[in-house]
Amino acid sequence: MRAKPNIIVTGTPGVGKTTHCESLVQNTGLKHLSINDIVKERGCHDGYDEEFKSWIVDEDKLLDSIEDEVKQGGYIIDWHACDLFPKSWIDLVVVLRVDSTLLYDRLKARNYPEAKLQENLDSEIMEVLLQEARDSYDEEIVVELISNTSDDMETNVERIEAWLMQWKRDNAETQ
């Protein structure tokens, strides 16, 4: 049993994953595991996709690269996908959602190529990442949170912190 839980914060690019994670790290002492950074820094990719301006992730290399760390617990995993992480590693899956008009503006501000922007909007509208989380993990550990405003983010962070405190209480006897 881990002394600290692992949490995935997932969602379409532009929903506020990294902002949520940074706030949680500051408030909880958990460690931020930015999968985008890991992929680049540890070479867990098969090259770069010019059309989508993103790395082509080698999921096996990625999982091998982070396994020892994540199995110890205490990580907030920040990535736009969640289904590749083994169920046994994860204690909570937070799927951030945002209004599609806001998402469009956020992605446009990031200068996303049109194809990438459209793919991400479609993914959000069709609830692809929410469904992926529900298909990959037990229902009781998947939570959907709205991330349209900074007030939403504050409320979300407070909810996740409250969950973390409860997890610690629930798991104190088993340690």
PEUR-V294388 format. One record per helix or strand of 2 or more residues. SS is the DSSP state (hx for helix, st for strand). FROM is the first residue (numbers start at 1). TO is the last residue. Records with the same first field share a line. If there is no record, write none. Layout:
SS->FROM-TO, FROM-TO
This chain:
st->7-10, 31-34, 45-49, 54-57, 75-78, 92-97, 142-146
hx->17-28, 35-41, 59-72, 87-89, 100-109, 114-125, 128-136, 139-141, 150-172
